[in-house]
Amino acid sequence: MNNLLKVITKDGSMSLRSEKFNENFHSIVGAYHETKNKFINPSRLKRFQNKSINVLDICFGIGYNSALLFENLIIELSTLNWYGLEIDKRPLNYALTDKEFNKLWNPKVVEILNCLNLRGLYKNKNFDCDLIIGDARKEVLNLPKEINFDLIFLDGFSPQKCPEIWSYEFLSKLKNKIKYEGYLITYTSSAAVRKSLKDLGFNLFNIIPTNSKQTRWSNGTLATFNKQQNNPHITKLSGMEIEHLDTKASIPYRDPTGEMSSKEILEIRRKEQEFSNLLDTNLWRKKWEMA
Ligand SMILES: C[S@@+](CC[C@H](N)C(=O)[O-])C[C@H]1O[C@@H](n2cnc3c(N)ncnc32)[C@H](O)[C@@H]1O
């Protein structure tokens, strides 16, 4: 496929690599593994057993996060109102031609994904799903005014590769679409993204790494307005993580018009970092003995 190459990750699940962004869609540890541990487990979907839930999946891609979400919510007999935002139709289209990808899911989930791929929507008694193809920065403004989300998954390419969906301005639009007790979940622990979320009034939690042998200090970030959390998959930010938010790495990505190119966004931030008095991020790394 032009610009998109198939990748088999270490848990055997398929993923893609984008030549345009020069990045894989998932961690090489495992596409399925990443979805389960970074997005679905921290969502605590059992809370929605026999209840209704509104979900926004930004950068839907191949659709792993939502496929596993659908699978769990079918079991929980939940009523789902779902929107997916994605700029490129091809990843899902390609994945559905892959036998092993189809085998990962319950046939009902494959039916939903096929409908989303062909028609951009799926509706039955319990599920009402719309996949919107376009730039998430614009499409987020076209979501129905009356809907606020219980869960927002934010799964774009890394901030240095795709800064447009991590800007302070884009995150502030998400703030307006989330419920007080809603969760915004992302795999990134980028200081710039965390600082923007903090400045927008969110409380930040670290998603606990699942593998004890893992050298990573974080599996991502869960942001919510509700301070009190009873969620075994998250912890408060450590001292090291809090200090990270005082370094130059915390300078936000800015995109005031919502139309800037990634090159422009990165250049503005680079200049702001150059003239900033904040702590050099390398000194922070040294202090905490990071490579
Ligand atoms: C890391 S991949 C997503 C992984 C995904 N959640 C999955 O399960 O495959 C990032 C996705 O963001 C999409 N993307 C990039 N820029 C976007 C934008 N401005 N608006 C919406 N989607 C965008 C890419 O097309 C790609 O599918």
The ligand as a Gaussian input file, in Angstrom:
#p B3LYP/6-31G(d) Opt

LIG

0 1
 C       -0.672000       5.923000      15.536000
 S       -1.845000       5.791000      14.243000
 C       -3.322000       5.312000      15.017000
 C       -3.342000       3.973000      15.669000
 C       -4.760000       3.513000      15.829000
 N       -5.397000       3.920000      17.013000
 C       -4.910000       2.071000      15.469000
 O       -5.437000       1.288000      16.239000
 O       -4.490000       1.735000      14.375000
 C       -2.204000       7.500000      13.923000
 C       -3.367000       7.737000      12.995000
 O       -3.625000       9.148000      12.985000
 C       -4.108000       9.496000      11.710000
 N       -3.985000      10.970000      11.583000
 C       -2.869000      11.703000      11.352000
 N       -3.156000      13.024000      11.347000
 C       -4.488000      13.130000      11.577000
 C       -5.386000      14.228000      11.687000
 N       -4.952000      15.496000      11.560000
 N       -6.689000      13.979000      11.907000
 C       -7.131000      12.694000      12.048000
 N       -6.323000      11.602000      11.965000
 C       -5.021000      11.827000      11.728000
 C       -3.251000       8.665000      10.781000
 O       -3.862000       8.535000       9.513000
 C       -3.147000       7.339000      11.539000
 O       -4.149000       6.458000      11.148000

